[in-house]
Amino acid sequence: MLAIVRPDLVGRMRSRLPAEPSPIDLDPARTALVVIDMQRDFLEPGGFGAALGNDVSLLAAAIGPCRVALDAARAAGMLVIHTREGHRPDLSDAPPAKVSRGAPSKRIGDPGPMGRILVRGEPGHDIVAALAPIPGEPVIDKPGKGAFYATELEPMLRHRGIEALLLAGVTTEVCVHTTLREANDRGFRCVVLADACASYFPEFHAAALAMVSAQGGIFGWVSDTTRLRAALQGDGP
């Protein structure tokens, strides 16, 4: 069963979330938390990300803040959606231009340390245990970087009257930012939770966050999980 927003709760409670470039008022019944691609292959030692020479501890640092965001959103009755990047086992949904990128033997569909790389159903494709979805939380399997491309995300949000998104996950400059831009063009108000996002490249993380709130919030707002939890608990300013 998917979580449904109760019409009788819509508009009854609003939370003011401190953020950059300015505070934003959120109705939890019309807000969704989207946790993007917190997958074992990207975050765990011995996964594909580590095999490429990346420091996976940089991404793993977002697990704790993502958990804070999940707990706060669940307590507020907010819709929570998880995403995973990956492809069908036959790779029929993987564009040849994407499959051909990367070093030979380290491409989509090749054997990796946690199963075939970016293939649905493999151990590395799954979400890390600390952030596992609970019953009622949809999991979107996406074939691209953005969570809206070739997925059911938009109708899920529209059917529930969602107007604002809280974005968390990895990596900040790739899948989080692509989803942010897609959502912005579709009219959703977006807040990126800075501490619940991460990149293998800290300078990319910082630059991606700066882009969000530049010029008065060209893509949306930037906040963090400490402020989110306080706002949803009614402890904010």
C-alpha positions in Angstrom: 0.0 0.0 0.0 1.3 3.5 -0.9 1.0 6.3 1.7 -1.9 8.6 0.8 -2.1 12.2 1.9 -5.3 12.8 4.0 -7.3 15.7 2.6 -8.5 16.6 6.1 -4.9 17.3 7.2 -4.0 19.5 4.2 -3.4 23.1 5.2 -3.9 22.5 8.9 -0.3 22.7 9.9 2.6 24.6 8.3 6.2 24.7 9.3 8.6 27.6 8.7 11.9 26.1 7.7 15.0 28.4 8.0 16.9 28.2 4.7 19.0 30.1 2.2 18.3 32.5 0.6 15.2 32.9 2.8 12.9 30.9 5.1 10.2 28.7 3.4 6.8 27.8 4.7 6.0 24.1 4.2 2.8 22.1 4.7 3.9 18.6 5.6 0.8 17.1 3.9 1.9 18.7 0.6 5.6 18.1 1.0 7.6 14.9 0.1 11.0 13.8 1.2 12.9 12.2 -1.8 16.0 10.2 -0.8 18.1 9.7 -3.9 20.3 6.7 -4.7 21.6 5.8 -1.2 22.7 2.5 -2.6 25.3 0.0 -1.4 27.4 0.2 -4.5 27.9 3.9 -4.1 28.3 4.1 -0.3 29.8 1.0 1.1 33.5 -0.2 1.2 33.9 -3.0 -1.3 31.3 -1.5 -3.6 31.6 -0.2 -7.1 32.3 3.4 -6.0 35.3 2.2 -4.0 36.5 0.0 -6.8 36.8 3.2 -8.9 39.1 4.6 -6.4 36.6 6.9 -4.6 36.6 7.6 -0.9 33.2 6.2 0.0 33.3 7.7 3.5 32.5 11.0 1.9 29.2 9.7 0.8 28.6 7.6 3.9 28.7 10.8 6.0 25.3 11.6 4.6 23.7 8.4 6.0 23.2 9.9 9.5 21.6 13.1 8.3 19.4 11.2 5.9 18.2 9.1 8.8 17.4 12.3 10.8 15.4 13.5 7.8 13.6 10.2 7.4 12.7 10.1 11.1 11.4 13.7 11.0 9.4 13.2 7.8 7.9 10.0 9.1 6.9 11.5 12.4 5.2 14.4 10.5 3.3 12.0 8.3 5.1 13.3 5.2 5.3 11.3 2.0 8.7 9.6 1.7 10.0 8.3 -1.6 13.3 6.5 -2.3 15.1 6.2 -5.6 17.7 3.8 -7.0 19.6 4.3 -10.2 19.9 1.1 -12.2 18.8 -0.8 -15.3 16.9 -3.9 -16.4 19.1 -7.1 -16.4 18.9 -7.2 -20.2 20.0 -3.5 -20.3 17.2 -2.7 -22.8 16.5 0.6 -20.9 20.2 1.6 -20.9 21.2 4.0 -23.7 24.3 2.7 -25.7 26.0 6.1 -25.1 25.7 5.5 -21.3 26.7 1.8 -21.4 29.9 2.7 -23.5 31.2 5.2 -21.0 33.8 4.2 -18.5 36.8 1.9 -18.5 36.2 -1.6 -20.1 35.2 -4.1 -17.5 33.8 -1.3 -15.3 30.7 -0.4 -17.3 27.0 -0.8 -16.7 26.2 -4.5 -16.7 29.7 -5.7 -16.1 30.5 -7.9 -13.0 31.3 -5.7 -10.1 32.2 -6.4 -6.4 28.5 -6.4 -5.4 27.1 -8.0 -8.6 26.5 -6.6 -12.0 27.1 -2.8 -12.1 23.9 -0.7 -12.0 21.6 -3.6 -12.6 18.4 -4.0 -10.7 18.2 -6.8 -8.3 21.9 -7.1 -7.7 23.2 -6.6 -4.1 25.0 -3.4 -4.9 21.8 -1.9 -6.3 20.0 -2.0 -3.0 19.6 0.8 -0.5 21.9 0.7 2.5 20.3 -1.0 5.5 20.3 2.1 7.7 18.0 3.9 5.3 15.8 1.0 4.2 12.3 1.9 3.2 9.5 1.0 5.5 6.1 -0.4 4.3 4.2 2.3 2.4 7.2 4.2 1.1 7.5 4.0 -2.7 10.9 3.0 -4.3 11.5 4.5 -7.7 13.8 2.6 -9.9 15.2 5.1 -12.4 17.3 4.5 -15.5 18.7 8.0 -15.6 20.3 10.6 -13.3 17.1 12.5 -12.7 14.3 10.9 -10.7 11.6 12.2 -13.1 12.9 10.7 -16.3 11.1 7.5 -17.4 9.6 7.0 -13.9 6.3 7.2 -12.1 7.5 9.9 -9.8 5.6 12.8 -11.2 2.1 11.1 -11.1 2.8 9.9 -7.6 3.4 13.4 -6.5 0.5 15.0 -8.4 -2.0 12.3 -7.2 -1.1 13.2 -3.6 -1.2 17.0 -4.1 2.5 17.4 -3.4 3.8 21.0 -4.0 7.3 21.0 -2.3 10.1 18.5 -2.2 12.9 18.0 0.3 15.9 16.5 -1.5 18.6 14.3 0.1 21.0 11.7 -1.3 23.9 11.3 -3.6 25.7 12.6 -5.4 24.9 16.3 -4.9 26.1 17.5 -8.3 24.7 14.6 -10.4 21.5 12.8 -9.4 20.4 15.2 -6.7 21.0 18.3 -8.9 19.4 16.6 -12.0 16.3 15.8 -10.0 16.2 19.3 -8.5 16.3 20.9 -12.0 13.6 18.5 -13.3 11.4 19.3 -10.3 12.0 23.0 -10.7 10.9 23.0 -14.3 7.7 21.1 -13.2 6.8 23.8 -10.7 7.7 22.1 -7.5 9.3 24.1 -4.7 12.6 22.4 -3.7 14.7 22.4 -0.6 18.1 20.7 -0.8 19.2 19.3 2.7 22.9 20.1 2.5 24.1 17.7 5.2 22.0 14.9 3.9 23.7 15.1 0.4 27.2 14.3 -0.5 29.7 13.9 -3.3 33.0 12.0 -3.9 34.4 15.5 -4.6 33.8 18.0 -1.8 34.4 21.0 -4.1 31.6 19.7 -6.4 29.2 19.4 -3.4 29.9 23.0 -2.3 29.5 24.4 -5.8 26.3 22.5 -6.4 24.8 23.8 -3.2 25.8 27.4 -4.1 24.0 27.1 -7.4 20.7 26.3 -5.8 20.2 29.4 -3.7 22.1 31.8 -6.0 20.3 34.9 -7.4 17.5 34.7 -4.9 16.9 31.0 -5.2 17.2 30.2 -8.9 16.6 26.5 -8.2 15.2 26.6 -4.7 16.3 26.6 -1.1 19.2 25.1 0.9 18.7 24.0 4.5 19.8 21.1 6.7 18.4 18.3 8.8 18.9 20.1 12.1 16.7 23.0 11.0 14.2 20.6 9.4 13.8 18.5 12.5 13.3 21.6 14.7 10.8 23.1 12.2 8.7 20.0 12.0 8.7 19.7 15.8 7.6 23.3 16.2 10.9 24.4 17.7 11.8 26.8 14.9 11.8 30.6 14.9 
